[in-house]
C-alpha cells in the first residue's frame, strides 16, 4: 500500500486501523478505508469513507473478534490507484 509516498506493509495482517485528518478511527482493508457505522454485540459494522461523497459508495466490512467476516463491493478505485489520502497508523490488527 502506498499513501503519500510512504509504503505500508501489512506484515501478514488483513486490516489495520488509522486516524483520519478529522480524528476518527478508520479501518483499512484491501486498500479501501472505512469508518465505524455501528456495533452490535461483538460485531462491528464499517462503511466506506466514500459513502458521504458524490460517489455514494455502499462498500461495507463487518468485523467480529478481530476477523473480517463480511465484505461488499465498491464503486470506485482503492488507494494507490488514483486516490491519495494522508493517514496515521494507530494499530495493526
Secondary structure, DSSP 8 states (H G I E B T S, - for coil): -EETTEE---TT-SEEEEE-TTS-EEEEETTEEEEEEEEETTEEEEEETTTTSTT----EEEEETTEEEEE---SS--BTTTB----EEEEE-
